[in-house]
Each structure stands twice: as structure tokens, then as C-alpha cells.
């Protein structure tokens, strides 16, 4: 039987058009974009054309897009370089307790260098109170880093409200938009965002490539040192084939496509929840179902250990997860669910993440939920 992949929040399959253009670039545009001869100039033109495509998707200037290796590098660059370059103005940073490890571990690194970090709490639905951020802001706060959409429960954070709040404060505003870029309409200048991190492999592009949006109004030292690529903002020869694949993935994600995905994924979610209700499966939704990313559904199945459920489903050709792929293979419980419920709450061991994407259709979802119900009933016998 055909396997069912429902872990698109971890990584997405490359779109056929992405694979095609990457193969073409590898074969035909092999010059170094920094070389001044014909081969290099051709590569450079390709690079700049893609930069314009990506900039248009965010309604920003092409100069404000810096190509890099993905979300982790983008988060590290934004956070570390902002903190270090502004430490004379203050050493207080603000983030949330539910950020991706690429943000949380970077904050811990800076704490080791003497910085003070405030980790904003969330409620039992994973909601962040804007008043908590307002109360945490100080004169020596130089950076606020809040993710756009959570990668485990799907919650959308109050990005516009944060941008408005920071209009009257000198702190730099960074958002990890890796999980949200593929589905949400994001306009950094309109929302007051100074720095924004993206990874191509979350939008049906290749792994190992992404970009950092940097508002021209702020300065940011280079994180990597070496050559003068990316206008001296990110050293290292650009991964042109990967960037071309990312550019094609972005082209495919127009507003109409995003809207269609929202509708399709909402239908998938309705099918799953309706069938679970009919089968009288005891479950609850983790997160805020009224304000979340359409492709993520985090469910707690009461009395069903998530690791056991995942193992059974995997044996039946179904792939879902318990949370961030960056913590897979560890025994650490979800820090997101811990922040919501407390460290010893049973939901932490009973919850799974289902995430939709390219290749999923209604027939697959119907088949998945039938397998899911059968498996849960077998475990609870």
C-alpha cells in the first residue's frame, strides 16, 4: 500500500518543477556568481533575478534579501549579530518559551556571554499576551525575537501587534517565519519586522538553502567571514542551484495557491476530526484552533503514548511526528507543550503532530484517519 506522508512541518518533498530547474542550473549555469567573465556574469544574473522574485513575495527591495543555508543560519545571524553589535546599548533580549531550538539555543549561547534573556510565557492554548511583552520591554532591550507561526502546534503569534508596539522602542524585531512563509501573506515593512528567517525545504524547495530578510534601515554585521559575497553580508560562494530551486518554489507560492492550500488543509482537518468524533476517540486539540497555520494539527489522544502510536503508524506506512524534527531521536519532551501545560502534564506524552502538504489528497486523509482510529483502538484494548 502507498505510504502516507503527513510530516510536512518537518520537511517537504521537492516540487517536480524545483527538481527540474535545479538540474538545469547544475548542468548549464556552473559559473561562480562572483567571477567577472561570461560564465560568472550569467550566474550572477540568475542569482539577482531570483532575488527579485523572492523580494516581490514579501513586498521588499531585492537588496534586502540575503541568501544563506537556511533557517538556523538566519536565526543565528539575526540574533547573535544584533546582540553583539548593540551590546553597548543594552544586553537584554526578549523571546518566547515556544520558539524553535534555533532561537532558544542561540539565546542560551548569548546568556553564556553575559546577556540577559526574558522568555515570555504562553497560556494553555499557546497564546502569547502582548501585555507580557510590553511589561518585559526595558530601556536596555535591544532585540525581540518572536516566531511567526509555531512549528509544533501551529499557533500564529501576534506579529503585527508586536511590530506596532516596537514602533516606539529602539529594539530590533526578528521573526522566525520558517513555518509560516509557505502559507501566510507576510509583509515585513507593513508589519514592522526588521529581520526575518526563511528555509526553502519547508516550501517544497531544497534542503540547505534559505534567506534572511534584513530591513535596509538597520545595520547588521556579517555572521560568516571570508569573501565579499552577498555585498559583504554573508561570506561563501552562493549555492546557485539550491537558490534557483528555492526561487521556483517561491514562484509557485502565489497568493491564489496559498488560499487554495488553506481551504484544502481545512477540509483535511475537518475530515480527521469528524471521523474521530464518529469513532468516539477521546482526543483534544493542542493550541489555538481559531488562529493557526492551516497545515498543522496537533492532537492529544488521551491514554495513548505518542511514541507507541508513532511506531505502530510507521509500521503501517504512515508518517506523523511528536514535534520538531530538530529534537527527533531524543528523549526530551516537547518544550512547547511544557510551556503550555507544565512539565509533568500527561498531554506531553500523549500528543502528536499531523502536518499536510504537497501530495496529500482527500483519499489519503480518509485512509490515514481509518488507520489512525484502528491503531488507537488496538493500543487501548
N, C-alpha and C positions, 0 to 999 in steps of 0.2 A: 504494500500500500504506500502511496506517495506520502513522504513526511510532511509535517505541518510546522512551519517556522513562525513563531509568534514571540520573537525576542528582538524586534526591530529597534527597541530603545538601546540595546547593547551595540548592535551594528546592523547595517542594512546591506542587502545584496546590491551589487553594482548594476545599474540600468544598462541594458544592451547598447544603447547609444553612447554611454560613457565608455564602455569597453572598446567600442569601435573607434572612437576618437582618440583614446589613449594609444591604441595600437598604431593608428595613423601617425600620431606625433612621434612615437618612438622610432618609427620607420623613416619618417620624412623630415622631421624638424629636430635634428640631433645637435644643432649648434648650441654653443654656450651663449645665453642671452646677454652676457657682458662683453662678448667679443665684438670687435668693430668691423669684421669682414662680412661678406654677404650672408654666410650661414648664421652668424651671430645676430645680424640685424633682423633676419627672418624670425629667429626665435624670440627676439626682443619684441617685435611687432605682435607676435602671437600672445606673448605674456601681457602686453598692455591692452590688447583687445579683450582678453579675459578679465582683466582688472576692471575695465569699464562695465562689462556685463554684471559683475558681482556688485560693483558700486551702485549700479542702477537698481539692483534688487533691494537696496537699503536706502535709496534716495540720498546718497552721499557722493562726495567727489572721489574720482578714481585714485587720486593721490592719498586718500585716507585709508586705503586697503593695503595691508602688509601681508604678503604670503609667508606661511610658515609650515610647521609639521603637524599642526592640529590644535585641538582644544587645550591640551595640557600645556603645551608651549605658550599658547596665547594667554592662559590664566597666569602662568608663572611670570611671563614678561610683564603683563599689566600690573600684577600685584607687587612683585619684587622691585621692579624698576620704579614704580610710583612711590613705594615706601622709601627706598633708599635715596632717591633723588630729592625727596621732600622732607627728609628727617630733620632738617634744621627748622622746618615749620611746625613739626609735631611728630610724635611717634605713636599715635593712636589710630587703630584701624577698626572698621566695623564690617562684620559679615553675618551670616545666619548659621544656625546649627544644622541646617539640612543641605548645605552646599555639597557639590561633587568633591571627591577626595583631592582633585587637582587644585581646588581652592583651599580646602581645610588643611591639607598637609603643607601647603605653601605658607599659610598663616602660622602654623606651628613652627615652621622653619624661622619665620621672622620673629616669633616670640623668643626663640633661642638667641636672637641677635639683640634682644632688649626691647622690642616693640610690644605694645600692649594691644591686645585684640579683644573686642567685645563680640560675643557670639549671641545674636538675637534669638530668642526662643520662638516657638510656634505653638499654636493650640492643638487640640486633639484632632482637628481636621487639617492640620498642617498649614494653617493660615498665619501670616505674619502681620502683626499690628503695626501700622505706620507710626502710631504714637510711641511704640517702643524704640523705633529708630530715632524719632525726634528727641526723645529723652536721652538717648545714648550719645547724640552728637555733642562734641566739645570743641573748643577753640583749637585744640591740637589734633583734631581728627583730620587726616589727610586723604583717606581713602575709604569709600564704601563699596563693597563688592557683594552684590545680591544676584543670584541666578534668575534667569528669565522664566524658566519653567523647570520644575523638579523632575529629575530623571527616574525616580522610583515611584512616586505617587502621582506625578503629572501636574501637580498644582501650578497655576500661573501666579507669580509673585506680583506685588503692586508696583511695577516698574515705572509707570507714568507718574504715580503719586510720589515715588522716591525722587524722580527727576525734578518734579516741581518743588519738592521740599529743599533739594540741594541747590536750587537757583540762588538762594540767599546765603549759601555756605561755600567756602572755597574747596571743600573736599572733592576729589576726583571720583566719578561714578563709573564703576566697571560692572558689567554683567556677563556671566557665562550663559550664552544663548545657544549652546551646542544642541540641546534637545528641542528647542523651540523654533529654530530658524526654518526647519522644513515645513512648518505648519502655520506659523503666525506671521502677520504683517508687521514688520518691525521697521521703525524709522528713528534711528539714533538721534538725529538732530531735533526732531519733534519731541522725543521723549526725554531729552536732557542727558543722554548716555555719552560718556567720554571715550570709553573703551569697551569693545565687545568681541568675545571669542567665539569662533566657529570651527567645526570639524567636518570634513567632507564625507566621511564614512557614515554619518548619521542621515545623509540625504541622498543615498544611493550613488555616492561617489566613491573614490578610492580611499583606502586607509593611508595614514601617514602624511596627510596634507590638509591644510586649513588656512585660515587667515585671521588677522586681528584688525578690527576697525579702530583707528585712532583719530579722534577729532583733531583737526588742524589747529584748533585753538589751544591745545595743550602740548607740552613737550614731554618726550619720553626717551630716555637713553636706550641704546641697543642692548638687548639681553645677551646676544651672541657676538663675539668679537672676531674679526678676521677681515674678509673682503668688504667691498663697498656696495654689495647688492642691496636691493630694495631701498635705494637712496640712503645708504649707510644706516638703515634702521633695523636690518636683520641680515647678518653675515651668512654666507653659504650660497653655493650655486642653487638656483631655484629648480624645484622638481617639476619641470615643464610638462611632462606627460601627465603627472598627477594633477597639476593645476588645470590642465586642459580638461581632464575628466571632471574635476570639480566645477569648472565653468559650464560644462554641458549639463551637469546635474542641476545647477542653479537656473539655467535656461529653461529646463523642464518644469521648474517650480514656479510658474507664474501664478497670479492671484486666482485665476479660474481653477487651476489644478489644485491649489490649496483648499479652495472652497469645496471642490468635489471630494477631496480626501476627508475633510471634516464630516461631510454628510455620510460618506461610506463607512467611516470608522464609528460614527454614532449609531448607524444601523447594526454594525457588528456587535457593539456593546449591548444594544437592546436585545439582540438575539441571545447573547450569552446570559444576560440577567433574566430574561423571560423564561428560558429553558431551565435555569437553576431554580427559579421560583416554582415552576411546574413540577419539578422533581423533588421539591421541598428540601433542597440542600440548605443547610444552615451557613449563611455567609454574611459578610458585611463589606462595604466599600471603604477602603482606606483613602483618606484625602478629601478634597472638596469637589464633589461631582458637578457642582454648578459653575466652576471656574477652573478648568484644567485643559491640558493638552489632549486633543481628541484621540491620539493613538495609544495612550497609556491607560490601562485599567488595573488597579492594584486591589486584590481581593484577599480577605481573610476567610479561610474555611475553618470554622471553629472545631477544635479537636483533631485536626488533620495536620500533622507535622509537614511543613513545606518541603524539607529535604526528601522525605519519603515520597511525597506526591510527585516531586520533580523526577525522581528516579523512576517511578512507575510510568510516568508520561513519556520519559525519554525512551524507555524500552518499547513503547508503542509508537515511536517516531514523532513525538510532539515535543517541541522546544519552547518552554517558557522559562522564567527565572525567578529568583527571590529578590533581585535588586540590581545594583550597579555591577556591571561586568568588571569594573576595576577592583572589586573586592571579592570576585569569584575565586573559589578554591580555598578561602579562608574560613575559619570558624567564627569570625566576628559577626555579631548580629547587625542588622540594618541600623545605622546611626540615625536615619530619617525617622523610622518608626520609634526608636528610642526617644528622640526629641519630641515626638507627638504624644506617646503613651507613658513614657517612663521606662527605666532599664529592665524591669522584670515583668512587664506586661505580656500575657500569653500571645497577643497578636503578633509579637515579634517573631515567634516560631511557627505561626500558622498562616503567614501571608505570602502571596506570590504576585509577580508582575506579569501581565499579559500585554504585549505591545504589537500593534498592527503595522502593516506596511506593504511594499511592492510585492505582488504575487499572491496576496491573500484575497480570497473571494468568499461569497456567501456560502457556497458549498463546503469550503474548507472550514469555515467557522461553525457551521452546523455539525460537521463531522467532529471537530475539536470538542465542542461542548458535550456531545454524546459520549466521547471517550472520557472527558473530564468527570462527568456525572457517574459513569460506570466505575471509574477508578476510585473516586471518593467513597462511593458506597462499599466497594470491596475493602478499602482500608479500614472503614468504620465498622465492619462486620464483627 
